[in-house]
Amino acid sequence: MANIKSAQKRIKVNAKKAATNKANKSELKTVLKKFNEAVDSGDKALAQENFVLAEKTLDQNASKGTIHKSAAARKTSRLAKKLNKMA
């Protein structure tokens, strides 16, 4: 354990941020999984609905810095490509 007060605070802050990032990434994975399941089942309406949610979640995570903005854009593009292949 750190002896200096500022170091102790950094440990607490880093732990809190790590927990938040973990929760956000977990939510993102769940949303992407639901989208992929909808695409695999062939349900266009459900896939479209899940795509909107996935895009929103990706953008939110990118703005918070949980994932890089280019990674979010790349994933969104790939999801859109998958969705358009269904038509």
C-alpha positions in Angstrom: 0.0 0.0 0.0 1.2 3.5 -0.8 2.3 5.8 2.1 1.8 9.1 0.4 -1.7 10.6 0.5 -1.8 11.5 -3.2 -0.7 8.0 -4.2 -3.4 6.5 -2.0 -6.0 8.7 -3.7 -4.6 7.6 -7.2 -5.1 4.0 -6.2 -8.7 4.6 -5.3 -9.5 6.7 -8.4 -7.8 4.1 -10.7 -9.8 1.3 -9.1 -13.1 3.2 -9.6 -12.2 4.0 -13.2 -11.2 0.4 -13.9 -14.6 -0.8 -12.5 -16.5 1.7 -14.6 -14.6 0.8 -17.8 -15.1 -2.9 -17.1 -18.9 -2.4 -16.7 -19.0 -0.3 -19.9 -17.1 -2.9 -21.9 -19.2 -5.7 -20.5 -22.4 -3.8 -21.6 -20.9 -3.2 -25.0 -20.1 -6.9 -25.5 -23.7 -7.9 -24.5 -25.1 -5.4 -27.0 -22.9 -6.7 -29.8 -23.7 -10.3 -29.0 -27.5 -9.5 -29.2 -26.9 -7.8 -32.6 -25.0 -10.8 -33.9 -27.7 -13.2 -32.7 -30.4 -11.2 -34.4 -28.4 -11.3 -37.7 -27.8 -15.0 -37.4 -31.5 -15.7 -36.8 -32.3 -13.6 -39.9 -34.7 -11.2 -38.2 -34.1 -8.0 -40.1 -36.3 -5.8 -37.8 -34.7 -7.0 -34.6 -31.2 -6.6 -36.2 -32.0 -3.1 -37.2 -33.2 -2.2 -33.7 -30.1 -3.8 -32.1 -27.8 -2.0 -34.6 -29.1 1.4 -33.5 -28.4 0.4 -29.8 -25.0 -1.0 -30.7 -24.0 2.1 -32.6 -25.1 4.3 -29.7 -23.2 2.2 -27.1 -20.1 2.2 -29.3 -20.2 6.0 -29.6 -20.8 6.5 -25.9 -17.8 4.3 -25.0 -15.6 6.1 -27.5 -16.6 9.5 -26.1 -15.8 8.3 -22.6 -12.5 7.0 -23.7 -13.3 3.4 -22.8 -12.4 2.4 -26.4 -10.6 4.4 -29.1 -12.8 6.4 -31.5 -11.3 4.7 -34.5 -12.1 1.3 -33.0 -15.7 2.4 -32.5 -16.0 3.7 -36.0 -14.5 0.5 -37.4 -16.8 -1.7 -35.4 -19.9 0.4 -36.4 -18.9 0.1 -40.0 -18.5 -3.7 -39.8 -21.9 -4.0 -38.1 -23.5 -1.8 -40.8 -21.9 -4.0 -43.5 -23.4 -7.1 -41.8 -26.8 -5.5 -41.6 -26.8 -4.5 -45.2 -25.8 -8.0 -46.3 -29.1 -9.2 -44.9 -31.2 -7.3 -47.4 
